[in-house]
Amino acid sequence: MRPVLLLAALLACASAPPPRAPDITPAPRRPPSVLDNLLRDDLAEDRAFPWSTRPLTWRDFQAAPPTAGSEGAMTSYTLYSAWKCRGEEFEYRVIAGFRPRLSWVKAVVLNDTLQRRTVLGHEQTHFDLAEVHARRMRQTLGSLARPCAKSDAELRALSQRLTQEEKAEQRRYDAETQHGLRADEQAAWSVQTRRRLAASN
């Protein structure tokens, strides 16, 4: 998560001095937690970046494509997650991260104007679906009753179950859209996924 700096422009008439700014002491910035640092290190190790509203571009797909196979592109991502307890206080993080070094696109896609656009839209929806499930996992972890009474094995099993559900939906997405070749089904999935993101924001 990046800090956001907001700049406010002050307008003053030339005939009157500008009003004096009130003395406001800024709130202290919370230092990143151990979990923030842990996931930041995991992302850096994979040279991955977290999901954001910035759409993917073909420059994000940096791996060499395979020579065999019919797929024109592949998106590699991971759901990075971590949690810990401090007494009864449960802290958790879940991030959908895109991995450029493992994502690829074939020249045949890049050299065709229509495929260039439609295949990228298909791949974007894969990453958006990953973010939908990252948010679902955060919501599930946040709604647990007495999470610090649970063992690491129980929390890991919950995380793995949610990850398997995400993978199953990704497979269904590819099957129903035939990897983006069925235009109507692809459009429906893209719209539905954007709605799910908007609803969970």
N, C-alpha and C positions, 0 to 999 in steps of 0.2 A: 504494500500500500504506500503510495507516495504522498508526502505532505503537500497540501495545497495552499499556496500563498494568494490571498485575495488583495488586490490593490484597489483602493477607492480613490477616485479623482475628486478633489475639492475645487469647486468653482466659486470665485469671489468677484464681486463688483469692484471696479477700479476706484470707485469713490469711497469705499468703506474698507477698513481693515478686515482681513479674514477672521472668523471666529476662532477663539483659542480652543485647541483640542483638549478634551477632558483628560485628566490623568487616569489612564487605565493601565493597570499592571497585567500583562498577558499571563494567561494560565500556564503553569509549567507544562512543558511537553513531556508526555509519558515516554520513558525510554522503552525501546523494543524489549519484549519479553524473551525468555529463553526459547520459547516456541517460535516466535517470529524469526529469531536468528537461525534456528534449526532449519526451518523451511526455506529461508533465504539461501542458506548454504546448500540445501538439496537442489533448489532451482539453479543456483550457480554451477553446481557440479554437473548438472545435465545441460547447462547453457539454455535453460528453459525460461519462458516468461509466463506470468500469470494471465488468465483470461481478463479482458477488459472490453470496453465498448469499441476499441480500435479494431476494425475488421482485419482479418488475415489478408496478406498479399502473397503473391507467388514468391517474392523475395524471402519469405519466412520458410520456404521449403528448400532446405539446403543440402539434403542427402542426395547421393547419386542414385537414380532410379534403377531398378532391376531390368535386365534385358528381357526376361521371360514374364509371362502373366498378362492378363487383359486389362488390369486396372490402370488408369491413367495417372493416379495420384494417391498418396496415402498421408493421412494426418496421424502423427504420433503425439500422444498426450499422456499425462499421468494425473491422478487425483492424489496430491500430496496431503497427508494428514498427520497430526500429532496432538497429543493431549497430556495433561499432567494434573495432579492434585496438590494443593497446598492446604493441608488439613481437610476441610470440607469444601474448599473453593476449587471448582472444576474449571480448568482453562483448556481450550481446544482451538485448533485451526484446521481448516480444509481449504486447499487451493487447487483449482484446475490449471495445470501448466502445460503449455505447448512446447514440444521439443523439436526445434528446427533441424538439428543434426540427424534426426531419425525420420524426418518428414521429407517426402520427395514428390516430384512431378515429372512426367515424361515430356520430351520435346514435342511429340505429336499433339499433346494438349496445348502447349504454349504456342504452337504454330497455327492453331485453328481459333479464329476469333470467337466463335460460338462456344466451343469446348472450354476455352480459356475462362470464360465467364461462368458457365453453368457448373463446371467441375469445381471451381473455387467456391461457388455457393454451396455445393454439396459438402465440401470439406469444412467450410465455416459452420454448417449446421452440426457436423460431428463435434466440433469444439464447443459450440453453444450447448449441445446436449450434455457434454461433460460438465459445463458450468451449472446447468440445471441440477445435476446430481450432486455436485459439490455443495450447492446451497441446501439441497435436501438433507445431505449428511450433516451439515452444520445445524440445521433445524432439529434433526433427530437427536444429535448430541446435546444440543441446548435444552431439549425438553425432557431429558432423562431425569427420573426421580432418584435422588441420592446416587449420582454417578460415581462418587468417590468411595462408595461402599462396594462397587463392582471391581472385579479383578481385571488386570490388564488383558487376560485371556478372553474375558467376556466382552470387553470393549473392542478388542481386536476382531472377535467373531462378528460383532455387530457391524464394524467397519467393512469387513470382508463380504458380509451378506449384501450390504448396500452397494459395494463395488461390483459384485456379481450382477445385481439388478441393473446397474448402469451398463455393464457390458452386454447384457441380454437385450436392453433397449437399443443399443448401438447396432447389434446384429439385426434386430427387427427393422430398424431404419434402413440399413443396406438392402435387406431382402425386399421390403415393400417398395423401395424406390429403384430397385435393381441398380444399386450404386449410382443413383442420380440419373439414370437413363429414362425413367418414367417421369415425364415433366409434371403431370398433374399431381402424382403422389409426392414428388419432390417439393413442389410448391406448398402442398398441404403440410408436410413435415416442417418446412422452414417457417411458415406462418405460425403453426402451433408451438414450435420451440421458442420463437420470439415472444409469443404471448405468455408462455410459462416463465420466461425470464422476467418479463415486465411485471407479472403477478407476484413474483417472489423477491422483487427488488426492495 
